[in-house]
């Protein structure tokens, strides 16, 4: 079993913080950049407004956080 050192624990914390910051940045712009008329984009913009605070990303496993960020990138890009 691999033990976490202070450096690896700090690195994991830094990665989670960076992921949280990235998600917060990504999650702020969909409603403003969404084109009018697409029901899917309107629904996605509404769902983004109801998202939990970015600080709660620390509780999400890194693989899920990466997947959420990728999904948000794709949806935001589609709705521009």
N, C-alpha and C positions, 0 to 999 in steps of 0.2 A: 504494500500500500504506500502510495507516495504522500509524503508530508509536505504541507505548505510552509514555505519559508516566509519571512517578512516581505521579501522582495516580490515573491509570486503573489502573496495576498494583496500587496499594494498594487501590483500590476492588474490583478483581477478587479480591484476597486476602481482603478483608473479607467479600465475598459468599460465597466458598467456605467461610470459617470459619463464617459464619452458617448456611449450608446444612448443614455438618457438625454444628454444634451442634443444629440443628433435627432432623436425622436421628437423632442420638443420643438426643434427648428422645423423639422419636416411637417409636423402636425399643425403648424400655425397658418399655413398659406392656402389650403385647398379651397375654402369658401371664397376667398378673394380672387383666386385664379380660375375658378370653375366657369366653364361656358354655360350659358343659359339654355334651358330646354331639355337637357338629358336627365331623365328621372334617376338613373343609376348614380350619376355624379351628384345630383341633389341629395340623394339618400346618403351617399358616402360623406358629403360635407356635413349633413346633420349628425351622422354618427361620430364624426371627428369632434364636433362641439361637445359631445357627451363623454369624451374620453376621460379616464382618470388622470390625476396630476402626474407630471413627468417624474416626480420623485419616487413614485411607486414602481418605476421600471427596475429599481434595485431588487425587487422581489421576484422579478421574472428571470427564468433561466436564460443564459446568454444565447443559446440556440433559438429560443422563442423570440427574444428581443431582436435578433438579426432577421428572423423571418418577418416579424411585424414591420421592421424598418423597410425591408425589401418590398413587401406588399404595399406599404404606404407610398413608396417611391413610384411603383407601377401605377397605382390608382391615381395618384396626383398627376403623374405624367399623362395619363389617359384623359383626365378631366380638364386639362388646360386648353 
